[in-house]
């Protein structure tokens, strides 16, 4: 352990300093930082921009932590003991190598901000109790591998920020309309063609709200509304025309087409009025044409 790290630990202990910043110190193992886990009084620990690959179970000994920052490491897994941090409010795990979250992860009763950006997570990576994190105000899942957002997202009713940018999302669940406190929604850079009518329950068109949805292969009517502005999009998906249209349900058909593409390209031509352009780039940026009067 370097002298500077040793000094940080000693000063925090002797002066009862609540915040410890060990960012960008080349740390590859938290256990190498002697005395770190004896600092049970600290409320903030920053270990961003290091070389950590794991988090030891000893992290549970830092029982007063409110802020824990592991941004930009090489962490591949977390211990189940991390859910013992009952006072934790902010957890930053962005830019790591996580492909799963530990069992019981949803047992963090005070967590308000969770950043999981730039990992290798998908809908199967989340433990069964993930959506018990009902205190969350901000959830960052951008730059992962989600194709589906679980319907239980609707349980996180205190969410104000939800970032899903640059995943592989094919559809959004109708339960997203239950997030009535949402002020920011980022869904740009996915494979979305339609929006659930329930999204119209949300107020995301004001000056203080943010709704980002570019770089998706929207069906033509929605794409046309985006050309006019976000407020027009929301007015449209709240309309009776949209509510009772068939094309709002195309996301399920699109997913089926994508899944069968390699073995049964005929799925793309199920209806003469619906053509899904499946070219060499189709699995990423397909386009859908339709006549809204046609029933699939």
C-alpha positions in Angstrom: 0.0 0.0 0.0 1.3 3.4 -0.9 2.2 6.0 1.8 -0.5 8.3 0.4 -3.2 5.7 0.9 -1.9 4.8 4.3 -2.1 8.5 5.2 -5.7 8.8 3.9 -6.8 5.9 6.2 -4.9 7.3 9.2 -6.3 10.8 8.8 -9.8 9.6 8.4 -9.5 7.5 11.5 -7.8 10.1 13.7 -9.8 13.1 12.5 -13.0 11.2 12.2 -13.4 12.4 8.6 -16.6 11.1 7.0 -15.4 11.2 3.4 -12.6 9.2 1.8 -11.5 9.7 -1.8 -9.2 7.0 -3.2 -10.0 7.6 -6.9 -7.4 7.0 -9.5 -4.8 5.4 -7.2 -4.2 2.2 -9.2 -5.9 0.0 -6.6 -6.6 -3.5 -7.8 -7.8 -5.0 -4.5 -9.6 -3.2 -1.7 -8.0 -5.7 0.8 -4.6 -4.3 0.0 -5.7 -1.0 1.6 -4.8 -1.8 5.2 -7.3 -0.4 7.7 -9.9 0.5 5.1 -12.6 -1.7 6.5 -12.0 -0.5 10.0 -13.3 3.0 9.0 -16.9 2.1 10.0 -17.6 5.8 10.6 -17.2 6.9 7.0 -20.3 8.0 5.0 -18.7 8.4 1.6 -16.1 6.2 -0.2 -14.9 7.0 -3.7 -12.9 4.3 -5.5 -13.5 5.4 -9.1 -10.9 5.1 -11.8 -9.0 2.2 -10.3 -8.4 -1.4 -11.3 -10.8 -3.3 -9.1 -12.1 -6.6 -10.4 -14.1 -7.6 -7.3 -15.6 -6.1 -4.2 -14.8 -8.1 -1.0 -17.6 -9.2 1.4 -15.9 -6.9 4.0 -17.6 -4.0 2.4 -20.5 -4.7 4.8 -18.3 -3.5 7.6 -18.6 0.0 6.3 -22.1 0.1 7.8 -22.5 3.9 7.7 -21.8 4.4 4.1 -24.3 6.6 2.2 -22.3 7.1 -0.9 -20.2 4.4 -2.6 -18.6 5.1 -6.0 -16.9 2.4 -8.0 -17.2 4.1 -11.4 -14.7 3.0 -14.1 -13.2 -0.1 -12.7 -13.2 -3.7 -14.0 -15.6 -5.2 -11.5 -17.2 -8.4 -12.7 -19.2 -9.4 -9.7 -20.5 -8.1 -6.4 -20.9 -9.8 -3.1 -24.3 -10.5 -1.6 -23.1 -8.6 1.5 -23.4 -5.3 -0.4 -27.1 -5.4 0.5 -26.1 -5.1 4.2 -25.4 -1.4 3.6 -28.7 -0.2 5.1 -27.8 3.5 4.9 -26.6 3.5 1.3 -28.2 6.2 -0.8 -26.0 6.6 -3.8 -24.3 3.6 -5.5 -22.3 4.2 -8.7 -21.2 1.0 -10.5 -21.0 2.6 -14.0 -18.4 1.5 -16.5 -17.6 -1.9 -15.1 -18.0 -5.5 -16.4 -21.0 -6.7 -14.5 -23.2 -9.2 -16.2 -25.3 -10.0 -13.2 -26.3 -8.6 -9.8 -26.2 -10.6 -6.6 -29.1 -12.3 -5.0 -30.8 -10.0 -2.5 -29.5 -6.8 -4.2 -32.9 -5.2 -3.9 -32.6 -5.2 -0.1 -31.1 -1.7 0.1 -33.8 0.2 1.9 -32.4 3.7 1.5 -31.0 3.6 -2.0 -32.0 6.7 -4.0 -29.5 6.8 -6.9 -28.2 3.7 -8.8 -25.9 4.0 -11.7 -25.3 0.8 -13.7 -24.3 2.5 -17.0 -21.8 0.8 -19.3 -22.0 -2.8 -18.1 -23.1 -6.0 -19.6 -26.5 -6.3 -18.0 -29.8 -7.5 -19.4 -33.3 -8.4 -18.2 -32.0 -11.7 -17.0 -29.2 -10.1 -14.9 -31.6 -8.7 -12.3 -32.3 -10.6 -9.1 -35.9 -11.4 -8.1 -36.1 -8.6 -5.6 -34.5 -5.9 -7.7 -37.7 -3.9 -8.0 -38.1 -3.8 -4.3 -35.8 -0.8 -4.5 -38.8 1.4 -4.2 -36.9 4.4 -2.7 -35.0 4.9 -6.0 -35.2 8.4 -7.5 -32.8 7.8 -10.3 -31.9 4.6 -12.2 -29.3 4.6 -14.9 -29.2 1.5 -17.1 -27.8 3.0 -20.3 -25.3 1.2 -22.5 -26.2 -2.3 -21.4 -27.9 -5.2 -23.3 -31.6 -4.9 -22.3 -34.0 -6.1 -24.9 -37.0 -5.9 -22.6 -37.7 -3.7 -19.6 -39.5 -5.9 -17.0 -43.0 -4.8 -16.2 -42.1 -4.6 -12.5 -40.5 -1.2 -13.4 -43.9 0.2 -12.5 -43.2 -0.6 -8.8 -40.5 2.1 -8.7 -43.0 4.9 -8.3 -40.6 7.4 -6.8 -38.4 7.4 -9.9 -37.7 10.9 -11.3 -34.9 9.9 -13.8 -34.8 6.7 -15.9 -32.0 6.3 -18.4 -32.2 3.4 -20.9 -30.1 4.9 -23.7 -28.2 2.7 -26.0 -29.6 -0.7 -25.2 -31.4 -3.2 -27.5 -34.9 -2.4 -26.3 -37.6 -3.7 -28.7 -40.5 -2.5 -26.5 -41.4 -0.6 -23.4 -44.0 -2.1 -20.9 -47.2 -0.4 -20.3 -46.3 -0.2 -16.6 -43.9 2.6 -17.4 -47.0 4.8 -17.3 -47.2 4.2 -13.6 -44.0 6.3 -13.0 -46.0 9.5 -12.5 -43.1 11.3 -10.8 -40.8 10.8 -13.8 -39.1 14.0 -15.0 -36.5 12.5 -17.3 -36.7 9.6 -19.6 -33.9 8.6 -22.0 -34.7 5.9 -24.5 -32.6 7.0 -27.5 -30.4 4.5 -29.4 -32.6 1.4 -29.0 -34.8 -0.6 -31.4 -38.1 0.8 -30.5 -40.8 1.2 -33.2 -43.8 2.2 -31.1 -44.6 3.6 -27.7 -47.2 2.2 -25.2 -50.2 4.5 -24.9 -49.7 4.4 -21.1 -46.6 6.6 -21.6 -49.1 9.4 -22.2 -50.0 9.3 -18.5 -46.6 11.0 -17.8 -45.8 14.7 -18.0 -42.6 14.8 -20.0 -43.2 17.8 -22.2 -42.6 20.8 -19.8 -39.6 23.0 -19.7 -38.2 21.2 -16.7 -38.8 17.7 -18.2 -36.5 15.7 -20.5 -37.6 13.1 -23.0 -34.9 11.8 -25.4 -35.9 9.2 -28.0 -33.8 9.8 -31.1 -32.1 7.0 -33.1 -34.9 4.5 -32.9 -36.7 3.0 -36.0 -40.1 4.5 -35.2 -43.1 3.6 -37.3 -43.9 6.4 -39.7 -46.8 8.2 -37.8 -44.6 8.4 -34.6 -41.6 9.5 -36.6 -43.7 12.2 -38.2 -44.8 13.5 -34.8 -41.2 13.6 -33.6 -40.5 15.9 -36.5 -43.1 18.3 -35.1 -41.8 18.0 -31.5 -42.1 16.0 -28.3 -45.4 17.6 -27.3 -46.9 16.3 -30.5 -45.7 12.8 -29.8 -47.4 12.8 -26.5 -50.6 14.3 -27.9 -50.6 11.6 -30.5 -50.1 8.6 -28.2 -52.9 10.0 -25.9 -55.3 10.1 -28.8 -58.1 7.6 -29.4 -56.7 7.0 -32.9 -53.5 5.7 -31.4 -55.1 3.9 -28.5 -57.2 1.7 -30.8 -54.7 1.3 -33.6 -53.1 -2.0 -34.3 -49.7 -0.8 -35.1 -49.0 0.2 -31.5 -48.7 -3.6 -30.9 -46.1 -4.1 -33.6 -43.3 -4.4 -31.1 -44.2 -7.9 -30.3 -44.4 -8.8 -33.9 -41.1 -7.1 -34.6 -39.5 -9.1 -31.8 -40.8 -12.3 -33.3 -39.5 -11.4 -36.7 -36.1 -10.6 -35.4 -36.0 -13.9 -33.5 -37.0 -15.9 -36.6 -35.0 -14.0 -39.1 -32.2 -16.4 -39.5 -34.5 -19.4 -40.1 -37.8 -18.0 -41.5 -37.6 -14.7 -43.3 -41.2 -15.0 -44.4 -42.2 -13.6 -41.1 -41.4 -10.2 -42.4 -44.1 -10.5 -45.0 -47.0 -11.8 -42.8 -49.2 -9.1 -44.1 -49.1 -7.5 -47.5 -49.5 -4.0 -45.9 -46.6 -4.6 -43.5 -43.0 -4.7 -44.7 -40.1 -5.0 -42.4 -36.9 -4.2 -44.1 -34.4 -6.9 -43.1 -31.1 -6.0 -44.7 -27.6 -6.5 -43.5 -28.2 -3.9 -40.8 -31.8 -5.0 -40.0 -31.1 -6.5 -36.6 -30.0 -3.0 -35.5 -32.0 -0.5 -37.5 -35.0 -2.0 -39.2 -37.8 0.2 -40.6 -41.5 -0.6 -40.6 -44.1 0.4 -43.2 -47.8 -0.1 -42.7 -51.4 1.0 -43.3 -53.0 1.8 -40.0 -56.3 0.4 -41.2 -55.0 -3.1 -41.5 -55.6 -5.6 -38.7 -52.6 -7.8 -38.1 
